[in-house]
Amino acid sequence: MLDKNQAAPGFTSTNQDNKTISLGDYSGQKNVVLYFYPKDDTSGCTLEANQFTELASDFAANDTVVIGVSKDSCASHQAFIDKYGLKVDLLADTSGELCEKYGVWQEKEKNGVKKMGIVRSTFLIDKQGVLQDVEYAVTADGHAAEMLQKVKKLN
């Protein structure tokens, strides 16, 4: 698990447009809210993505990009974006490498059954690539607004 004030693990992954996105793309220019979620087009994940979308211009006004990550494919991400008009980039971590780097691939229990899955988590990375906030096991509803308040304190 990662901690606040350590260097954010670097990453390179493809987004919904099959475009390669790297953490280094934003170095010195933008803060990054990197949020991990279990699956496209499920209730909690849709709620969270829609709330980040509603606040997209506020994040942008604070020099911050919002990037979602799941193990879904680029095509799945594009369908999710199209269905809800989302205004966030979604990275396709189909190999699970990014989930492992950020410690979000964990054993979860649902209805008494244990299995591995993505724990909904968010990382606020400043323009210098340092983790300013690390949250594991977040609640989807209201999380985007909480993150926006933390971003505003950076600037």
C-alpha positions as CSV (number, residue, x, y, z in Angstrom):
1,M,0.0,0.0,0.0
2,L,1.2,3.5,-0.8
3,D,1.5,6.4,1.6
4,K,1.1,10.2,1.4
5,N,4.3,12.2,0.5
6,Q,6.0,9.4,-1.4
7,A,6.7,9.5,-5.2
8,A,3.7,8.2,-7.2
9,P,4.5,5.1,-9.1
10,G,5.0,5.9,-12.8
11,F,2.6,4.4,-15.3
12,T,1.9,4.2,-19.0
13,S,-1.4,2.8,-20.2
14,T,-4.0,3.2,-23.0
15,N,-7.2,5.1,-22.6
16,Q,-10.6,4.7,-24.2
17,D,-9.2,6.1,-27.5
18,N,-6.3,3.6,-27.6
19,K,-4.1,6.6,-26.8
20,T,-1.1,6.1,-24.6
21,I,-1.2,8.1,-21.4
22,S,1.7,8.3,-18.9
23,L,2.0,10.0,-15.5
24,G,5.0,11.8,-17.0
25,D,2.7,13.6,-19.5
26,Y,1.5,15.8,-16.7
27,S,4.8,16.4,-14.8
28,G,5.3,20.0,-13.9
29,Q,2.0,21.0,-15.5
30,K,-1.1,19.3,-13.9
31,N,-2.1,17.6,-10.7
32,V,-3.6,14.1,-11.3
33,V,-6.5,12.5,-9.5
34,L,-6.1,8.8,-10.3
35,Y,-9.0,6.8,-9.2
36,F,-9.4,3.1,-9.4
37,Y,-12.8,1.4,-9.7
38,P,-14.0,-2.2,-10.1
39,K,-16.1,-2.2,-13.3
40,D,-17.5,0.0,-16.1
41,D,-21.3,0.6,-16.1
42,T,-22.0,-0.8,-12.6
43,S,-24.0,1.3,-10.1
44,G,-21.2,2.6,-7.8
45,C,-18.8,3.1,-10.6
46,T,-21.3,5.0,-12.7
47,L,-22.2,7.2,-9.8
48,E,-18.5,8.0,-9.1
49,A,-17.7,8.7,-12.8
50,N,-20.8,10.9,-13.2
51,Q,-19.8,12.9,-10.1
52,F,-16.3,13.4,-11.4
53,T,-17.8,14.5,-14.8
54,E,-20.1,17.0,-13.1
55,L,-17.0,18.6,-11.5
56,A,-14.7,18.2,-14.5
57,S,-14.5,22.0,-15.2
58,D,-13.7,22.7,-11.5
59,F,-10.9,20.2,-11.6
60,A,-9.6,21.7,-14.8
61,A,-9.8,25.2,-13.3
62,N,-7.4,23.9,-10.6
63,D,-4.8,22.5,-13.0
64,T,-6.0,18.9,-12.4
65,V,-6.9,16.0,-14.7
66,V,-9.1,13.2,-13.5
67,I,-8.2,9.7,-14.7
68,G,-10.1,6.6,-13.9
69,V,-8.6,3.1,-14.0
70,S,-10.2,-0.4,-14.2
71,K,-9.3,-3.7,-15.8
72,D,-11.9,-3.2,-18.5
73,S,-10.9,-2.9,-22.2
74,C,-10.6,0.3,-24.2
75,A,-13.8,-0.6,-26.0
76,S,-15.7,-1.1,-22.7
77,H,-14.4,2.3,-21.5
78,Q,-15.5,4.0,-24.7
79,A,-19.0,2.5,-24.4
80,F,-19.2,3.6,-20.8
81,I,-18.1,7.2,-21.7
82,D,-20.6,7.3,-24.6
83,K,-23.5,6.0,-22.5
84,Y,-23.1,8.6,-19.8
85,G,-21.3,11.5,-21.5
86,L,-18.4,11.1,-19.2
87,K,-15.6,13.8,-19.3
88,V,-12.8,11.8,-17.8
89,D,-10.1,9.6,-19.3
90,L,-10.4,6.0,-18.5
91,L,-7.3,3.8,-18.6
92,A,-7.5,0.1,-19.6
93,D,-5.3,-1.8,-17.1
94,T,-6.1,-5.1,-18.7
95,S,-2.9,-6.7,-17.4
96,G,-3.5,-5.5,-13.8
97,E,0.0,-4.0,-13.7
98,L,-1.2,-0.5,-12.7
99,C,-3.5,-2.0,-10.0
100,E,-0.6,-3.9,-8.5
101,K,1.7,-0.8,-8.5
102,Y,-0.9,1.2,-6.6
103,G,-1.9,-1.7,-4.2
104,V,-5.6,-1.7,-5.2
105,W,-5.8,-5.3,-6.3
106,Q,-6.8,-7.0,-3.1
107,E,-8.9,-9.8,-1.7
108,K,-12.5,-8.7,-1.2
109,E,-15.4,-10.5,0.4
110,K,-18.9,-10.3,-0.9
111,N,-21.8,-12.5,0.4
112,G,-19.2,-14.7,2.2
113,V,-17.2,-15.4,-1.0
114,K,-13.6,-14.2,-1.1
115,K,-12.0,-13.2,-4.4
116,M,-9.5,-10.8,-5.8
117,G,-10.7,-7.5,-7.2
118,I,-10.1,-3.8,-7.4
119,V,-10.7,-1.9,-4.2
120,R,-12.1,1.5,-5.0
121,S,-9.2,3.9,-4.3
122,T,-8.0,7.3,-5.2
123,F,-4.6,9.0,-5.4
124,L,-4.0,12.7,-5.6
125,I,-0.7,13.3,-7.3
126,D,0.8,16.8,-7.4
127,K,2.6,18.4,-10.4
128,Q,5.9,17.1,-9.0
129,G,4.7,13.5,-9.0
130,V,4.3,13.2,-5.2
131,L,1.3,11.5,-3.6
132,Q,-0.6,14.3,-1.7
133,D,-3.5,12.0,-0.7
134,V,-4.0,8.3,-0.7
135,E,-7.4,6.7,0.0
136,Y,-8.2,3.0,-0.1
137,A,-11.8,1.6,0.1
138,V,-13.6,4.9,-0.6
139,T,-17.3,5.4,-0.9
140,A,-18.4,6.3,-4.4
141,D,-21.1,8.9,-3.5
142,G,-19.7,12.3,-2.7
143,H,-16.1,11.2,-3.3
144,A,-15.5,13.5,-6.3
145,A,-16.5,16.6,-4.3
146,E,-14.2,15.5,-1.4
147,M,-11.3,15.2,-3.9
148,L,-12.0,18.6,-5.4
149,Q,-11.7,20.2,-1.9
150,K,-8.3,18.5,-1.5
151,V,-7.1,19.7,-4.9
152,K,-8.1,23.2,-4.1
153,K,-5.8,23.1,-1.0
154,L,-2.8,22.2,-3.3
155,N,-3.1,25.5,-5.3
